[in-house]
Amino acid sequence: MADLSPKALKTRASLLEAARSELLEQGGGLEVSRVAERAGVSVGLIYRYFNSRAGLLAAVAEDYYDRYQAQVMAADPLPESNDWLRREEQRTHLVVEFVYAEPLAPLLLVSLAREPEVAAMEAQRIAENVRQGADNIRRGQAAGQLSAQLDPELVSAMTLGGMHQALLEALARTPRPAAEHLAQQLWQYVRGVLASQ
């Protein structure tokens, strides 16, 4: 996207917004012609930017994960604190706040995850998050707040996988568990994984 002009970036963003709206209105369904109509453009313009329906879906998912990365994974919820555990407890709250506030989360984490292009992109993002989480665990070990016996990659994968499954369960419930309760339950789980060795 770096080679797109400001006008092209604005057009691309409006097409993504139209696709998000269509996905939400149709419960995960996406017809390119309807997205074009919603955006007030030709179908050809969508193919010019995204190549295919699958490319458009992958771009919507990528935008979601870009925002998740910025607001959760790369965020420092306690910039003035050196307390690794308190910071990660707050990050757990950020996870729940983001997923609960994001209307596309139930679709992206469940039904759209079965689309091959979305699944491939999601697998890449999960691998990146596991690496980031492992680096974060190493910082906790260096700070003396986590056992040196923990395998950072395995513990990161266990933590993220368990949280993902718990979030899927919470999103599927009616009514959803209260955000604060869910965050507390998730943090208890994470603390248990971190204290496992």
KEZA-143227 format. One line per 8 residues: number of its first residue (from 1); their letters; for each residue x, z negated, y of N, C-alpha, C, O. Coordinates in pm, 1 decimal. Layout:
BEGIN
NUM	a	X,Z,Y,X,Z,Y,X,Z,Y,X,Z,Y | ...
This chain:
BEGIN
1	madlspka	81.2,0.0,-120.7,0.0,0.0,0.0,84.6,0.0,125.7,32.3,22.0,234.9 | 215.3,-24.4,112.8,301.2,-34.4,230.1,305.0,96.3,308.3,329.8,95.9,428.9 | 280.5,208.5,240.2,288.0,337.1,308.3,155.5,378.0,372.8,146.3,487.2,428.8 | 53.6,293.7,366.3,-74.3,325.5,428.8,-71.0,289.1,576.6,-12.0,188.7,616.5 | -135.5,372.8,656.2,-146.3,346.9,799.6,-244.1,231.7,823.1,-321.7,197.6,733.8 | -241.3,171.4,942.5,-338.7,65.7,971.7,-483.2,111.1,950.2,-566.0,35.2,899.8 | -512.7,235.8,988.8,-648.2,287.0,969.4,-681.1,298.6,820.7,-791.9,265.8,778.4 | -584.3,345.3,741.7,-606.7,359.1,597.4,-622.7,222.6,531.6,-705.1,206.2,441.6
9	lktrasll	-544.2,124.7,576.0,-558.3,-10.6,522.2,-696.4,-67.0,552.0,-756.5,-133.8,467.9 | -746.7,-39.7,672.7,-880.1,-86.5,710.2,-986.7,-18.8,623.9,-1082.1,-83.4,580.6 | -970.5,110.6,599.2,-1064.1,183.9,514.5,-1061.7,128.5,372.6,-1166.5,107.2,311.7 | -942.2,105.6,320.7,-927.9,51.0,185.1,-995.5,-86.0,176.0,-1065.5,-114.9,78.9 | -974.5,-169.2,276.4,-1036.1,-302.7,277.2,-1188.1,-292.9,279.1,-1255.8,-371.1,212.3 | -1242.8,-197.8,354.9,-1389.1,-184.6,360.5,-1443.3,-133.2,227.1,-1553.6,-170.1,187.0 | -1367.1,-48.8,158.5,-1409.5,-2.1,25.9,-1407.4,-116.7,-75.2,-1496.8,-127.3,-159.2 | -1306.4,-201.6,-67.3,-1301.5,-318.2,-156.0,-1417.9,-413.0,-129.0,-1476.2,-468.5,-222.1
17	eaarsell	-1451.1,-431.2,-1.9,-1563.7,-518.2,32.5,-1694.0,-460.5,-20.9,-1778.7,-534.3,-71.2 | -1710.3,-329.2,-10.3,-1830.8,-264.9,-63.6,-1836.4,-280.4,-215.2,-1943.3,-304.3,-271.4 | -1722.4,-267.1,-281.2,-1718.7,-282.8,-427.5,-1750.4,-427.0,-466.4,-1823.7,-449.6,-562.6 | -1696.7,-524.8,-393.6,-1728.5,-666.0,-422.2,-1878.3,-691.4,-408.9,-1939.6,-755.9,-493.9 | -1935.6,-639.7,-301.0,-2078.9,-659.4,-278.6,-2160.8,-596.1,-389.8,-2259.1,-654.0,-436.2 | -2120.7,-478.4,-431.9,-2192.5,-409.5,-540.2,-2180.7,-486.3,-671.3,-2279.1,-500.7,-743.8 | -2062.3,-535.1,-701.5,-2042.7,-612.7,-823.5,-2130.2,-737.8,-824.3,-2191.1,-770.7,-926.1 | -2136.4,-805.9,-712.8,-2217.8,-927.4,-704.6,-2365.9,-895.5,-717.0,-2439.6,-964.7,-787.3
25	eqggglev	-2409.0,-790.3,-648.4,-2551.0,-754.0,-651.5,-2594.3,-705.9,-789.1,-2707.5,-729.7,-831.4 | -2503.4,-637.8,-859.1,-2537.1,-580.4,-989.6,-2491.2,-666.5,-1106.5,-2496.0,-621.9,-1221.1 | -2447.2,-787.6,-1079.9,-2405.0,-877.0,-1187.6,-2287.4,-825.7,-1268.0,-2279.6,-848.0,-1388.8 | -2196.2,-757.2,-1201.8,-2077.1,-704.7,-1268.8,-2080.4,-554.9,-1289.6,-1979.1,-496.3,-1327.6 | -2195.3,-490.5,-1265.5,-2203.8,-345.3,-1276.6,-2141.1,-278.4,-1154.9,-2147.0,-331.6,-1044.1 | -2081.9,-162.8,-1175.9,-2018.5,-92.4,-1063.6,-2029.2,58.0,-1083.6,-1970.1,114.7,-1175.5 | -2105.6,120.9,-995.6,-2112.8,267.0,-993.3,-2044.3,313.9,-866.0,-2076.2,267.6,-756.5 | -1950.3,405.7,-881.1,-1872.0,452.8,-766.9,-1962.2,514.2,-660.5,-1938.2,496.4,-541.0
33	srvaerag	-2064.9,585.6,-702.6,-2153.1,650.3,-604.8,-2225.3,546.1,-519.5,-2245.9,567.3,-399.9 | -2263.4,435.3,-579.5,-2331.7,329.8,-503.7,-2235.5,259.5,-407.8,-2274.1,221.3,-297.3 | -2110.2,242.8,-450.8,-2009.3,183.4,-361.3,-1987.2,275.7,-242.1,-1977.8,230.1,-128.2 | -1978.8,406.0,-269.1,-1959.0,502.6,-160.5,-2076.6,498.3,-63.2,-2057.6,499.2,58.4 | -2197.0,493.7,-117.2,-2316.0,487.0,-32.0,-2315.0,358.9,51.6,-2345.9,361.9,170.7 | -2279.8,247.8,-10.5,-2275.6,118.6,59.0,-2171.9,121.4,171.7,-2193.8,64.2,278.5 | -2058.2,188.9,146.6,-1950.8,194.7,245.7,-1971.4,307.1,347.1,-1901.8,313.0,448.5 | -2066.8,396.0,320.0,-2091.0,507.0,411.7,-1982.4,612.8,407.9,-1949.0,673.0,509.9
41	vsvgliyr	-1926.7,635.2,287.1,-1819.6,734.7,271.6,-1853.8,825.5,154.1,-1952.0,802.9,83.3 | -1772.0,927.9,134.3,-1791.0,1016.4,20.0,-1729.8,953.4,-104.6,-1638.4,871.3,-96.5 | -1782.1,993.6,-219.2,-1727.0,946.8,-346.4,-1580.4,986.8,-357.2,-1498.3,911.6,-409.8 | -1548.9,1104.2,-307.8,-1411.1,1152.8,-313.5,-1312.1,1060.7,-244.5,-1197.3,1048.5,-287.3 | -1356.0,996.3,-138.5,-1266.0,906.0,-66.1,-1228.3,787.2,-154.0,-1114.2,741.2,-151.0 | -1323.5,738.0,-231.6,-1293.3,625.8,-322.1,-1189.6,669.6,-425.6,-1095.4,595.9,-454.6 | -1207.2,789.4,-481.1,-1109.8,837.5,-579.3,-973.4,862.0,-515.1,-870.1,847.0,-580.4 | -973.1,899.2,-388.2,-846.2,919.0,-317.1,-768.1,788.2,-308.0,-645.8,787.1,-322.1
49	yfnsragl	-838.8,679.1,-284.6,-772.2,549.3,-270.0,-744.9,480.3,-402.6,-643.2,412.4,-417.0 | -834.8,496.8,-500.5,-825.2,416.6,-622.9,-814.4,498.5,-751.7,-798.7,440.8,-859.3 | -822.3,630.0,-743.2,-806.3,723.0,-856.1,-921.7,724.3,-955.9,-952.2,829.2,-1012.8 | -986.3,610.3,-978.3,-1091.8,603.6,-1079.8,-1175.4,478.1,-1057.5,-1140.6,391.4,-977.4 | -1286.3,470.8,-1130.4,-1367.2,349.2,-1127.5,-1283.9,230.4,-1174.7,-1288.8,122.3,-1116.0 | -1207.3,252.2,-1282.0,-1122.5,145.8,-1335.1,-1019.2,100.6,-1231.6,-989.6,-18.4,-1220.4 | -965.0,196.3,-1156.5,-869.4,161.0,-1052.0,-932.6,78.5,-942.1,-869.2,-11.4,-886.9 | -1057.7,108.7,-910.0,-1130.4,31.1,-809.2,-1154.6,-111.6,-859.3,-1135.1,-207.9,-785.1
57	laavaedy	-1196.7,-124.5,-984.4,-1217.4,-257.7,-1042.3,-1087.5,-338.0,-1042.1,-1086.3,-455.7,-1006.2 | -978.4,-273.3,-1082.4,-848.8,-342.0,-1085.2,-807.1,-384.8,-945.1,-748.2,-491.5,-928.3 | -836.8,-303.3,-844.5,-801.7,-338.4,-706.2,-882.5,-458.6,-657.6,-829.7,-543.8,-586.1 | -1009.2,-465.9,-695.6,-1091.3,-582.5,-659.6,-1033.1,-707.4,-725.1,-1021.0,-811.5,-660.6 | -997.2,-697.4,-852.3,-939.0,-811.9,-922.8,-804.5,-849.8,-862.4,-774.1,-968.1,-846.8 | -725.4,-751.1,-828.9,-593.8,-778.6,-769.2,-608.5,-851.9,-635.6,-531.9,-943.4,-605.4 | -706.5,-811.0,-557.1,-732.4,-879.2,-430.4,-768.8,-1025.6,-454.7,-722.2,-1113.9,-382.7 | -851.6,-1051.3,-555.6,-889.1,-1188.6,-591.6,-763.6,-1269.4,-626.0,-745.0,-1380.3,-575.9
65	ydryqaqv	-678.9,-1213.9,-710.8,-559.8,-1286.8,-753.2,-457.1,-1300.9,-640.7,-382.1,-1398.4,-638.1 | -452.7,-1205.9,-548.5,-365.9,-1221.7,-430.1,-409.9,-1342.8,-348.0,-327.2,-1421.5,-302.1 | -541.3,-1356.4,-330.3,-593.0,-1470.5,-253.3,-572.0,-1601.2,-329.3,-540.9,-1703.6,-268.4 | -588.4,-1599.1,-460.9,-562.4,-1718.1,-542.8,-415.4,-1759.3,-530.7,-383.8,-1877.5,-516.7 | -327.9,-1661.3,-536.1,-184.5,-1689.3,-523.4,-154.7,-1756.8,-389.3,-84.0,-1857.3,-384.0 | -208.7,-1701.3,-282.5,-180.7,-1754.1,-149.2,-241.3,-1892.5,-126.8,-177.7,-1980.0,-67.9 | -364.5,-1911.8,-174.0,-436.5,-2035.5,-143.5,-413.7,-2148.1,-243.3,-441.6,-2264.1,-213.1 | -362.7,-2114.8,-362.7,-345.0,-2218.4,-465.5,-199.8,-2226.3,-512.1,-133.9,-2328.3,-492.2
73	maadplpe	-149.8,-2119.8,-573.6,-18.5,-2125.7,-636.8,96.0,-2140.5,-535.7,189.3,-2217.4,-558.7 | 89.1,-2067.7,-425.0,198.0,-2073.3,-326.7,175.2,-2179.0,-219.4,262.9,-2203.6,-136.6 | 60.3,-2240.3,-220.6,28.4,-2339.7,-116.9,102.0,-2471.0,-143.7,130.9,-2505.6,-258.3 | 131.0,-2541.6,-37.4,186.2,-2676.7,-49.2,82.6,-2772.0,7.9,75.9,-2790.7,129.3 | 0.8,-2833.1,-79.3,-108.6,-2915.7,-29.2,-64.2,-3044.8,37.7,-142.4,-3107.4,109.2 | 61.2,-3085.7,15.2,114.0,-3207.3,79.0,254.8,-3179.4,132.5,353.1,-3228.6,77.0 | 264.6,-3101.4,239.2,397.4,-3059.7,287.0,486.8,-3174.0,334.6,609.0,-3159.1,336.7 | 429.3,-3286.2,372.4,509.5,-3398.9,422.1,550.1,-3495.9,311.8,618.9,-3594.5,338.4
81	sndwlrre	508.5,-3469.1,188.6,532.8,-3564.8,79.9,637.2,-3512.8,-18.2,645.2,-3392.9,-44.6 | 717.5,-3605.4,-72.0,811.6,-3572.7,-179.2,756.6,-3613.0,-315.7,826.9,-3603.9,-416.3 | 632.0,-3657.3,-319.0,570.3,-3703.8,-442.8,514.5,-3584.0,-519.7,407.5,-3532.4,-487.2 | 587.7,-3541.0,-621.1,550.6,-3421.3,-696.3,414.0,-3437.9,-761.7,331.3,-3347.0,-755.9 | 389.8,-3552.0,-823.2,263.1,-3572.4,-893.6,143.7,-3569.4,-798.8,41.0,-3509.4,-830.6 | 156.0,-3633.2,-683.0,46.0,-3630.0,-585.7,19.7,-3487.5,-537.1,-95.2,-3447.2,-519.1 | 127.8,-3411.6,-516.1,112.5,-3273.0,-471.2,35.8,-3191.7,-575.7,-54.5,-3115.2,-541.6 | 72.0,-3208.6,-701.8,6.6,-3130.1,-806.5,-136.3,-3176.6,-830.9,-221.6,-3096.6,-869.3
89	eqrthlvv	-163.2,-3304.3,-809.1,-302.2,-3350.8,-815.5,-385.6,-3280.5,-707.9,-498.1,-3237.6,-733.4 | -329.4,-3269.4,-588.9,-400.5,-3199.9,-481.2,-414.7,-3051.7,-511.4,-515.7,-2990.6,-476.4 | -313.4,-2992.5,-576.9,-323.1,-2850.2,-613.6,-437.9,-2828.9,-712.1,-505.6,-2726.2,-707.8 | -459.6,-2925.9,-800.6,-571.8,-2916.7,-893.7,-703.5,-2910.3,-817.8,-794.1,-2836.4,-856.4 | -714.3,-2986.5,-711.2,-834.2,-2980.0,-626.4,-845.8,-2841.7,-561.3,-955.9,-2787.7,-549.5 | -732.0,-2784.2,-518.9,-734.6,-2650.5,-459.3,-785.8,-2546.1,-558.3,-859.3,-2454.7,-520.9 | -746.5,-2560.3,-684.4,-793.1,-2466.9,-788.4,-945.4,-2468.2,-795.1,-1009.5,-2363.3,-789.7 | -1002.2,-2587.3,-806.9,-1147.3,-2599.0,-819.1,-1216.2,-2549.5,-693.1,-1315.2,-2476.6,-701.1
97	efvyaepl	-1165.2,-2588.0,-576.9,-1225.4,-2543.0,-450.6,-1225.1,-2391.6,-441.0,-1324.7,-2332.0,-400.2 | -1114.0,-2328.3,-478.2,-1105.6,-2182.1,-469.8,-1205.5,-2116.6,-564.4,-1282.9,-2030.0,-523.5 | -1203.8,-2157.6,-690.0,-1289.7,-2093.3,-790.1,-1437.3,-2117.0,-759.0,-1518.5,-2025.6,-773.5 | -1473.2,-2237.3,-716.9,-1613.0,-2265.6,-683.7,-1658.8,-2188.7,-559.1,-1775.2,-2149.7,-550.0 | -1568.9,-2166.9,-464.6,-1606.5,-2098.1,-340.9,-1606.1,-1946.3,-355.5,-1660.4,-1875.9,-270.5 | -1546.0,-1895.9,-461.5,-1530.2,-1751.8,-479.1,-1645.6,-1695.1,-561.1,-1654.2,-1720.2,-681.3 | -1735.4,-1618.0,-496.5,-1851.4,-1564.9,-570.0,-1814.3,-1475.3,-688.0,-1888.9,-1467.3,-785.5 | -1699.1,-1407.7,-679.6,-1660.4,-1317.3,-787.9,-1597.1,-1388.5,-906.7,-1579.6,-1327.5,-1012.2
105	aplllvsl	-1562.4,-1515.5,-892.1,-1491.1,-1585.1,-1000.1,-1563.4,-1576.4,-1134.3,-1499.7,-1543.0,-1234.2 | -1694.2,-1605.2,-1141.4,-1759.0,-1596.5,-1273.7,-1751.5,-1456.6,-1335.0,-1738.1,-1442.9,-1456.6 | -1760.0,-1354.2,-1252.6,-1752.2,-1217.4,-1304.7,-1610.6,-1182.4,-1347.0,-1589.4,-1128.3,-1455.6 | -1512.7,-1213.4,-1261.1,-1374.7,-1175.7,-1290.5,-1317.9,-1252.6,-1408.9,-1240.6,-1197.5,-1487.3 | -1354.8,-1377.3,-1422.3,-1298.4,-1458.0,-1529.1,-1369.4,-1437.9,-1662.5,-1318.8,-1479.6,-1766.7 | -1486.3,-1374.1,-1659.9,-1561.6,-1355.9,-1784.9,-1583.3,-1207.5,-1814.8,-1508.4,-1148.3,-1892.5 | -1683.5,-1148.5,-1754.7,-1722.7,-1012.7,-1795.8,-1621.3,-905.5,-1755.5,-1588.6,-818.9,-1836.6 | -1571.4,-909.7,-1632.6,-1478.5,-804.9,-1590.1,-1343.0,-817.2,-1657.2,-1267.7,-719.9,-1662.0
113	arepevaa	-1310.6,-933.7,-1708.7,-1183.1,-952.8,-1778.2,-1174.1,-866.5,-1903.4,-1065.1,-846.5,-1957.0 | -1288.6,-814.6,-1950.8,-1288.0,-728.3,-2069.4,-1256.6,-582.5,-2035.4,-1229.7,-502.3,-2124.9 | -1259.9,-548.4,-1906.8,-1223.6,-412.1,-1866.2,-1072.4,-395.4,-1885.5,-995.9,-478.5,-1836.7 | -1027.1,-290.5,-1955.3,-883.9,-278.1,-1988.0,-789.8,-287.4,-1867.9,-687.7,-355.7,-1875.3 | -822.6,-219.9,-1757.5,-733.2,-222.3,-1641.7,-729.5,-361.1,-1577.9,-624.5,-406.5,-1532.6 | -844.8,-428.0,-1574.8,-850.7,-563.3,-1520.1,-775.0,-658.4,-1612.1,-700.6,-744.5,-1565.2 | -793.9,-643.1,-1742.2,-725.1,-730.2,-1838.9,-573.6,-713.8,-1829.1,-500.2,-812.3,-1836.0 | -526.6,-590.8,-1813.0,-382.1,-567.3,-1801.9,-325.7,-631.0,-1675.2,-219.9,-693.8,-1678.0
121	meaqriae	-396.3,-614.3,-1565.4,-351.6,-673.1,-1440.1,-355.6,-825.8,-1448.3,-264.3,-893.4,-1400.8 | -462.1,-879.8,-1509.1,-475.6,-1024.5,-1522.7,-364.2,-1080.5,-1610.9,-309.9,-1186.8,-1580.7 | -329.4,-1011.7,-1718.4,-221.1,-1058.3,-1806.0,-89.6,-1067.5,-1729.8,-12.5,-1161.7,-1748.4 | -64.6,-969.4,-1644.3,57.2,-972.2,-1562.2,55.2,-1091.8,-1466.8,156.1,-1160.5,-1451.2 | -58.8,-1116.5,-1403.4,-70.5,-1229.4,-1310.3,-56.3,-1362.5,-1383.2,6.2,-1455.0,-1331.4 | -113.6,-1372.9,-1502.7,-101.1,-1497.1,-1579.5,45.1,-1523.2,-1613.8,92.5,-1636.3,-1603.1 | 116.8,-1418.7,-1655.2,259.1,-1434.6,-1686.5,336.5,-1481.8,-1563.2,423.9,-1567.9,-1573.6 | 304.2,-1424.8,-1446.2,369.0,-1468.0,-1322.1,337.0,-1614.1,-1291.9,425.0,-1690.3,-1251.8
129	nvrqgadn	210.4,-1653.0,-1311.3,170.4,-1791.5,-1285.5,239.1,-1888.5,-1381.6,276.2,-1998.9,-1341.8 | 256.1,-1848.2,-1507.4,327.1,-1933.7,-1603.3,471.3,-1953.2,-1556.9,522.9,-2064.8,-1562.0 | 536.7,-1846.4,-1511.9,674.9,-1859.1,-1461.2,679.5,-1949.6,-1338.3,766.8,-2035.6,-1326.9 | 584.6,-1929.6,-1246.2,578.8,-2016.1,-1127.5,556.5,-2160.8,-1165.6,621.7,-2250.7,-1112.4 | 464.0,-2183.5,-1258.3,436.1,-2319.2,-1303.2,557.3,-2382.5,-1369.1,583.8,-2501.2,-1349.7 | 632.1,-2303.1,-1447.9,752.5,-2354.9,-1512.4,856.2,-2395.7,-1408.4,920.1,-2500.1,-1421.1 | 872.5,-2312.8,-1305.4,965.8,-2347.9,-1197.0,920.9,-2476.8,-1128.6,1003.0,-2561.0,-1092.3 | 791.3,-2490.9,-1111.9,736.5,-2610.7,-1049.1,761.7,-2734.3,-1136.3,796.6,-2840.5,-1084.9
137	irrgqaag	744.3,-2720.5,-1265.9,771.8,-2831.7,-1357.8,919.4,-2870.1,-1351.0,953.0,-2988.5,-1353.4 | 1006.5,-2771.8,-1342.7,1149.5,-2802.3,-1328.5,1176.9,-2883.0,-1201.4,1262.8,-2971.2,-1201.1 | 1104.1,-2852.8,-1093.7,1120.9,-2932.2,-971.5,1076.1,-3075.9,-994.8,1139.2,-3169.5,-945.5 | 967.3,-3093.8,-1069.8,922.4,-3229.1,-1103.8,1023.6,-3302.2,-1189.8,1043.8,-3422.6,-1173.8 | 1087.4,-3230.3,-1281.2,1191.9,-3290.6,-1363.7,1313.2,-3328.9,-1278.1,1370.2,-3436.8,-1293.8 | 1351.1,-3238.6,-1187.6,1465.4,-3266.5,-1100.4,1438.5,-3386.3,-1010.0,1530.3,-3460.3,-974.9 | 1311.9,-3404.8,-972.6,1274.2,-3518.3,-887.9,1262.4,-3647.5,-968.0,1240.7,-3754.0,-910.3 | 1276.4,-3639.3,-1100.2,1267.5,-3756.8,-1184.3,1125.4,-3802.3,-1212.6,1105.3,-3913.4,-1261.8
145	qlsaqldp	1025.5,-3718.1,-1182.5,886.3,-3756.9,-1204.6,829.9,-3702.5,-1335.0,720.1,-3740.1,-1375.9 | 904.6,-3614.3,-1400.3,861.7,-3559.6,-1529.1,975.1,-3573.0,-1629.5,1092.7,-3569.5,-1593.2 | 938.6,-3588.2,-1755.0,1037.7,-3600.5,-1861.0,1123.6,-3475.0,-1871.6,1073.6,-3362.8,-1863.4 | 1251.8,-3495.8,-1889.6,1342.7,-3383.3,-1909.8,1319.0,-3316.6,-2044.4,1368.3,-3206.3,-2068.1 | 1243.4,-3382.4,-2133.9,1216.4,-3328.0,-2266.6,1108.8,-3219.9,-2265.3,1094.5,-3145.7,-2362.5 | 1033.5,-3210.5,-2156.8,927.5,-3109.8,-2150.0,987.2,-2969.6,-2147.2,1086.4,-2945.6,-2078.4 | 927.4,-2877.7,-2221.4,964.8,-2736.2,-2215.2,882.5,-2673.7,-2103.5,761.9,-2655.8,-2120.2 | 943.7,-2639.8,-1989.4,865.8,-2596.4,-1872.3,772.6,-2478.7,-1898.2,658.2,-2480.2,-1852.8
153	elvsamtl	818.7,-2377.7,-1969.7,733.9,-2260.3,-1993.6,614.7,-2294.3,-2082.2,501.6,-2255.4,-2052.9 | 640.6,-2367.8,-2192.1,530.5,-2403.2,-2282.3,429.3,-2494.3,-2213.0,308.4,-2475.0,-2226.2 | 478.9,-2592.5,-2139.9,388.5,-2686.1,-2072.4,309.2,-2614.1,-1963.7,190.5,-2640.6,-1945.1 | 374.7,-2523.6,-1892.2,303.7,-2445.5,-1790.3,193.5,-2362.3,-1854.7,81.2,-2358.7,-1804.5 | 224.8,-2295.5,-1965.6,124.3,-2213.0,-2034.0,8.7,-2298.6,-2085.2,-107.4,-2259.7,-2072.4 | 39.8,-2416.0,-2143.8,-65.9,-2504.2,-2193.6,-155.9,-2551.8,-2079.7,-278.4,-2553.6,-2091.8 | -92.9,-2589.9,-1969.7,-168.0,-2642.6,-1856.0,-260.2,-2536.1,-1797.6,-379.5,-2559.7,-1778.7 | -204.0,-2419.1,-1769.4,-284.2,-2312.3,-1709.2,-392.9,-2263.0,-1804.1,-504.8,-2234.8,-1761.3
161	ggmhqall	-360.2,-2252.5,-1932.8,-460.1,-2207.6,-2030.4,-575.0,-2305.5,-2044.0,-691.3,-2265.6,-2047.7 | -542.6,-2433.0,-2051.4,-647.0,-2533.9,-2061.3,-734.4,-2539.4,-1938.0,-856.5,-2552.5,-1947.4 | -671.1,-2529.3,-1821.8,-748.8,-2530.4,-1697.7,-840.4,-2408.8,-1690.5,-955.7,-2418.8,-1648.4 | -787.7,-2294.1,-1732.1,-868.3,-2171.0,-1730.2,-993.5,-2187.1,-1816.3,-1103.7,-2153.1,-1773.4 | -976.2,-2238.7,-1937.1,-1091.0,-2256.0,-2026.4,-1190.8,-2356.7,-1970.9,-1311.8,-2336.8,-1981.8 | -1140.9,-2464.3,-1911.6,-1230.7,-2563.9,-1852.9,-1308.6,-2504.8,-1736.0,-1427.1,-2533.7,-1719.3 | -1242.7,-2422.4,-1655.2,-1311.8,-2358.3,-1543.1,-1419.5,-2262.1,-1592.5,-1527.8,-2255.1,-1534.3 | -1390.3,-2187.9,-1699.6,-1492.2,-2098.7,-1757.7,-1613.9,-2178.2,-1801.4,-1727.6,-2138.2,-1776.4
169	ealartpr	-1589.7,-2291.2,-1866.9,-1700.0,-2376.8,-1912.0,-1780.4,-2427.0,-1792.3,-1903.5,-2424.2,-1794.4 | -1711.6,-2472.6,-1688.8,-1780.5,-2526.5,-1570.9,-1862.7,-2419.0,-1501.0,-1975.4,-2444.9,-1458.9 | -1807.4,-2298.6,-1488.2,-1877.7,-2190.1,-1420.0,-2001.6,-2145.5,-1496.8,-2097.2,-2095.8,-1437.3 | -2000.3,-2163.0,-1629.3,-2113.0,-2120.0,-1711.7,-2228.2,-2219.9,-1710.8,-2338.7,-2187.0,-1754.1 | -2204.1,-2340.3,-1662.6,-2307.9,-2443.5,-1665.2,-2403.1,-2432.7,-1546.6,-2365.7,-2391.1,-1436.9 | -2526.7,-2471.6,-1572.7,-2626.0,-2482.2,-1466.1,-2691.6,-2617.9,-1477.6,-2762.1,-2644.1,-1575.1 | -2670.2,-2704.4,-1380.5,-2584.2,-2686.4,-1264.5,-2437.6,-2705.0,-1302.7,-2405.0,-2762.3,-1406.7 | -2351.8,-2655.7,-1216.8,-2209.6,-2676.6,-1237.5,-2175.7,-2824.6,-1219.2,-2243.3,-2895.8,-1144.9
177	paaehlaq	-2070.8,-2870.1,-1287.2,-2023.9,-3006.2,-1259.5,-1981.6,-3016.1,-1112.5,-1936.4,-2918.3,-1053.0 | -1996.8,-3134.4,-1056.1,-1952.2,-3154.6,-917.6,-1803.8,-3121.5,-908.1,-1726.2,-3155.0,-997.6 | -1764.8,-3055.8,-799.8,-1625.9,-3011.7,-783.0,-1528.3,-3127.8,-793.5,-1424.9,-3116.2,-859.4 | -1560.1,-3239.2,-729.4,-1469.9,-3355.1,-731.8,-1455.1,-3408.7,-873.9,-1344.8,-3443.5,-915.9 | -1565.2,-3415.5,-947.6,-1560.9,-3463.5,-1086.0,-1476.5,-3369.9,-1172.0,-1393.7,-3415.7,-1250.8 | -1497.0,-3239.7,-1157.3,-1420.5,-3142.0,-1234.8,-1272.4,-3152.8,-1203.6,-1189.7,-3152.0,-1294.8 | -1237.8,-3163.0,-1075.0,-1097.0,-3173.6,-1036.8,-1034.0,-3299.1,-1096.9,-920.2,-3295.5,-1143.6 | -1107.6,-3409.2,-1095.8,-1054.9,-3532.4,-1154.3,-1034.2,-3517.8,-1305.0,-932.8,-3563.0,-1358.3
185	qlwqyvrg	-1129.8,-3454.9,-1373.8,-1116.4,-3432.8,-1517.6,-996.9,-3341.8,-1547.9,-920.5,-3367.6,-1640.8 | -981.6,-3235.4,-1468.9,-868.7,-3145.1,-1488.7,-736.5,-3217.1,-1466.4,-641.1,-3196.3,-1541.4 | -730.0,-3300.8,-1364.7,-605.2,-3370.6,-1337.2,-573.2,-3468.9,-1450.1,-456.4,-3484.6,-1485.8 | -672.9,-3534.5,-1506.3,-647.8,-3621.9,-1621.0,-588.9,-3541.9,-1736.9,-497.0,-3587.6,-1804.8 | -642.5,-3422.7,-1758.6,-589.3,-3334.9,-1864.6,-444.5,-3297.6,-1834.9,-358.1,-3307.9,-1922.1 | -418.0,-3254.1,-1711.6,-282.5,-3212.6,-1673.5,-185.3,-3329.1,-1689.5,-76.0,-3311.8,-1743.5 | -224.6,-3448.0,-1642.6,-138.2,-3565.7,-1657.7,-109.9,-3594.2,-1803.8,1.1,-3633.7,-1839.6 | -209.8,-3574.2,-1888.4,-187.9,-3595.3,-2031.4,-87.6,-3497.9,-2089.0,-1.2,-3536.5,-2167.7
193	vlasq	-98.3,-3371.3,-2050.2,-1.7,-3270.2,-2097.3,138.3,-3305.0,-2047.6,235.1,-3297.0,-2123.2 | 148.9,-3343.4,-1921.2,279.3,-3373.2,-1861.8,342.6,-3498.3,-1921.8,465.0,-3512.1,-1922.1 | 260.5,-3588.4,-1971.9,312.7,-3713.4,-2029.3,328.8,-3704.1,-2180.8,351.7,-3804.9,-2247.6 | 316.7,-3582.3,-2234.8,310.2,-3567.7,-2380.3,443.3,-3589.4,-2449.9,447.3,-3602.4,-2572.2 | 553.4,-3593.6,-2373.6,683.9,-3614.2,-2438.4,763.3,-3718.0,-2363.0,875.9,-3749.6,-2401.5
